[in-house]
Amino acid sequence: TTIDPVADVLALKDALGIPVLPKVMECFDISNITTTHIVASMVRFKNGVPDRANYRRYRIRTVKGQDDFASMAEVVRRRYARVLTEANGSAGEDAEYNQEPIIEAMERIKAQLPITLPDLIIVDGGKGQLGMACRELQRLGLHDLPIIGLAKEFEEIYRPGRPLPLQLPEDSGALRLLQRIRDEAHRFANAYHSLLLKKRISESALDEIPGISSNRKKALLAKFGSVARVRKASADQLAEVEGISPRLAEEVISYLARQK
């Protein structure tokens, strides 16, 4: 099927009945393949095509275990608190928006940065994820931003205040656009999850070496950046690290050589 991004954006506006053409859309996905690393992604589409320079990825900080609802709340809160903080001229990563009178703040921010805030937010999931995202937007004073949830099993579209989901025809350009952005968010989140998992597996090679404490492991990784670079280092270079004696340096080299 031929993709027509501009036509699909128009079709999506009509299908959702939203007042503004969704030229800028941001979609969130949670990846919790294991409980070791819970991560999230945000991808942005502009005029129906990926705007990769504005993708973002997150490690979930405040949620223990696999809780998609709480994880979605955290990442939506962090994303738009950061946007509002930057627009407000304040410093500090992920700082909470200071909530000056909301109407004045929103008007000023929109005037300064007309496309910083998206025309449509999409969360991967159904009522639960959508409800948590809406709650965070309310807290930030962004209750007027259009938002939907896309539940994958039946491709149902959930909207705030609507008890029944919307289902678009399978051949709908609007649905295909939503699927593209949702699938891209899913791919990006899973790629980040895989990256962290590989890094963890690699770093764990140092955990098995007798004499390498947690602090020594951190010191080695701080100096060399990765286990791969530790493998390439000489005994003299390893011994330059605080806590690593010449004898321990030789043991590290010997152990990593056997592990290859």
Solvent accessible surface area in square Angstrom, and as a share of the most:
residue,aa,sasa,rsa
1,T,144,0.84
2,T,121,0.71
3,I,89,0.45
4,D,72,0.37
5,P,35,0.22
6,V,96,0.55
7,A,45,0.35
8,D,6,0.03
9,V,4,0.02
10,L,92,0.46
11,A,38,0.30
12,L,0,0.00
13,K,56,0.24
14,D,112,0.58
15,A,33,0.26
16,L,9,0.04
17,G,65,0.63
18,I,22,0.11
19,P,112,0.71
20,V,80,0.46
21,L,47,0.24
22,P,0,0.00
23,K,104,0.44
24,V,3,0.02
25,M,1,0.00
26,E,0,0.00
27,C,0,0.00
28,F,0,0.00
29,D,1,0.01
30,I,20,0.10
31,S,4,0.02
32,N,33,0.17
33,I,111,0.56
34,T,45,0.26
35,T,89,0.52
36,T,64,0.37
37,H,22,0.10
38,I,16,0.08
39,V,0,0.00
40,A,0,0.00
41,S,0,0.00
42,M,0,0.00
43,V,0,0.00
44,R,14,0.05
45,F,5,0.02
46,K,77,0.33
47,N,73,0.37
48,G,2,0.02
49,V,70,0.40
50,P,45,0.28
51,D,28,0.15
52,R,155,0.57
53,A,91,0.70
54,N,49,0.25
55,Y,19,0.07
56,R,100,0.37
57,R,120,0.44
58,Y,21,0.08
59,R,113,0.41
60,I,21,0.11
61,R,145,0.53
62,T,96,0.56
63,V,25,0.14
64,K,193,0.82
65,G,36,0.35
66,Q,102,0.45
67,D,59,0.31
68,D,53,0.27
69,F,98,0.41
70,A,29,0.23
71,S,0,0.00
72,M,1,0.00
73,A,4,0.03
74,E,2,0.01
75,V,0,0.00
76,V,0,0.00
77,R,56,0.20
78,R,26,0.09
79,R,23,0.08
80,Y,0,0.00
81,A,0,0.00
82,R,90,0.33
83,V,7,0.04
84,L,0,0.00
85,T,5,0.03
86,E,102,0.46
87,A,9,0.07
88,N,33,0.17
89,G,69,0.67
90,S,54,0.35
91,A,96,0.75
92,G,49,0.47
93,E,115,0.52
94,D,22,0.12
95,A,34,0.27
96,E,108,0.48
97,Y,12,0.04
98,N,102,0.53
99,Q,83,0.37
100,E,51,0.23
101,P,90,0.57
102,I,44,0.22
103,I,133,0.68
104,E,104,0.46
105,A,0,0.00
106,M,12,0.05
107,E,112,0.50
108,R,79,0.29
109,I,1,0.00
110,K,79,0.34
111,A,84,0.65
112,Q,95,0.42
113,L,75,0.37
114,P,104,0.66
115,I,88,0.44
116,T,33,0.19
117,L,13,0.07
118,P,2,0.01
119,D,35,0.18
120,L,0,0.00
121,I,0,0.00
122,I,0,0.00
123,V,0,0.00
124,D,34,0.18
125,G,11,0.11
126,G,14,0.14
127,K,122,0.52
128,G,26,0.25
129,Q,27,0.12
130,L,8,0.04
131,G,40,0.39
132,M,46,0.21
133,A,0,0.00
134,C,28,0.17
135,R,105,0.38
136,E,1,0.00
137,L,4,0.02
138,Q,113,0.50
139,R,135,0.49
140,L,6,0.03
141,G,4,0.04
142,L,0,0.00
143,H,108,0.48
144,D,82,0.43
145,L,15,0.08
146,P,32,0.20
147,I,10,0.05
148,I,4,0.02
149,G,0,0.00
150,L,0,0.00
151,A,19,0.15
152,K,119,0.51
153,E,143,0.64
154,F,124,0.52
155,E,36,0.16
156,E,34,0.15
157,I,0,0.00
158,Y,28,0.11
159,R,44,0.16
160,P,68,0.43
161,G,82,0.79
162,R,126,0.46
163,P,104,0.65
164,L,137,0.68
165,P,42,0.26
166,L,40,0.20
167,Q,108,0.48
168,L,28,0.14
169,P,87,0.55
170,E,158,0.71
171,D,112,0.58
172,S,21,0.14
173,G,14,0.13
174,A,1,0.01
175,L,4,0.02
176,R,57,0.21
177,L,0,0.00
178,L,0,0.00
179,Q,47,0.21
180,R,56,0.21
181,I,0,0.00
182,R,6,0.02
183,D,68,0.35
184,E,21,0.09
185,A,0,0.00
186,H,75,0.34
187,R,120,0.44
188,F,40,0.17
189,A,0,0.00
190,N,43,0.22
191,A,51,0.39
192,Y,24,0.09
193,H,1,0.01
194,S,49,0.31
195,L,90,0.45
196,L,14,0.07
197,L,59,0.29
198,K,141,0.60
199,K,115,0.49
200,R,132,0.48
201,I,114,0.58
202,S,47,0.30
203,E,39,0.18
204,S,45,0.29
205,A,21,0.16
206,L,0,0.00
207,D,78,0.40
208,E,115,0.52
209,I,5,0.02
210,P,99,0.62
211,G,44,0.42
212,I,16,0.08
213,S,55,0.36
214,S,72,0.46
215,N,115,0.59
216,R,86,0.31
217,K,38,0.16
218,K,133,0.56
219,A,31,0.24
220,L,0,0.00
221,L,28,0.14
222,A,90,0.69
223,K,106,0.45
224,F,28,0.12
225,G,50,0.48
226,S,40,0.26
227,V,2,0.01
228,A,55,0.43
229,R,154,0.56
230,V,1,0.00
231,R,77,0.28
232,K,170,0.72
233,A,10,0.08
234,S,53,0.34
235,A,21,0.16
236,D,112,0.58
237,Q,85,0.38
238,L,0,0.00
239,A,32,0.25
240,E,123,0.55
241,V,9,0.05
242,E,155,0.70
243,G,39,0.38
244,I,8,0.04
245,S,54,0.35
246,P,98,0.62
247,R,188,0.69
248,L,16,0.08
249,A,0,0.00
250,E,99,0.45
251,E,72,0.32
252,V,0,0.00
253,I,56,0.28
254,S,50,0.32
255,Y,30,0.12
256,L,4,0.02
257,A,64,0.49
258,R,164,0.60
259,Q,96,0.43
260,K,181,0.77
